[in-house]
Amino acid sequence: MTGKAIRKSILSYITRNHAGSWIASIEEKYNAYKINLMNGSSLIFDAKGKYIKTNS
């Protein structure tokens, strides 16, 4: 999977499951992505863009 495809899958997940949320920051660490939302939640995705969990 390309980096562009990974980003697309993450954005699709956020659009479907967190409609109206704004992304505050994106971190890539330890073969995973951490997406920090403006509402204080953090979404964790694996290196392939698959959703793992939400931290509140």
C-alpha positions as CSV (number, residue, x, y, z in Angstrom):
1,M,0.0,0.0,0.0
2,T,1.4,3.4,-0.9
3,G,1.6,6.3,1.5
4,K,-1.2,8.1,-0.4
5,A,-3.5,5.1,-0.1
6,I,-2.8,4.8,3.6
7,R,-3.7,8.5,4.1
8,K,-6.9,8.0,2.0
9,S,-7.9,5.0,4.2
10,I,-7.3,7.0,7.4
11,L,-9.3,10.0,6.1
12,S,-12.1,7.7,5.0
13,Y,-12.3,6.2,8.4
14,I,-12.4,9.7,10.1
15,T,-15.0,10.9,7.7
16,R,-17.3,7.9,8.3
17,N,-16.8,7.6,12.0
18,H,-15.9,11.0,13.3
19,A,-17.9,13.3,10.9
20,G,-17.5,17.0,11.8
21,S,-14.2,16.3,13.7
22,W,-11.1,18.4,12.9
23,I,-7.6,16.9,12.8
24,A,-5.2,18.8,15.1
25,S,-2.1,16.8,14.3
26,I,-0.7,13.6,12.8
27,E,2.2,11.7,14.2
28,E,4.0,8.8,12.7
29,K,5.8,6.6,15.3
30,Y,6.7,3.0,15.7
31,N,5.2,1.9,12.4
32,A,1.8,3.5,13.4
33,Y,0.0,6.7,12.9
34,K,-1.5,8.7,15.8
35,I,-4.2,11.2,14.6
36,N,-5.0,13.8,17.3
37,L,-8.5,15.3,16.9
38,M,-9.5,18.8,18.1
39,N,-12.0,17.2,20.5
40,G,-9.1,15.7,22.4
41,S,-9.4,12.1,21.1
42,S,-6.5,10.3,19.5
43,L,-7.0,7.7,16.8
44,I,-4.3,5.0,16.3
45,F,-3.8,3.3,12.9
46,D,-1.2,0.7,11.9
47,A,1.4,1.2,9.2
48,K,-1.1,0.1,6.6
49,G,-3.7,2.6,7.6
50,K,-6.0,0.1,9.5
51,Y,-7.8,1.4,12.5
52,I,-6.5,0.1,15.9
53,K,-8.1,2.0,18.7
54,T,-9.3,5.4,20.1
55,N,-7.8,7.1,23.1
56,S,-9.9,9.7,24.8
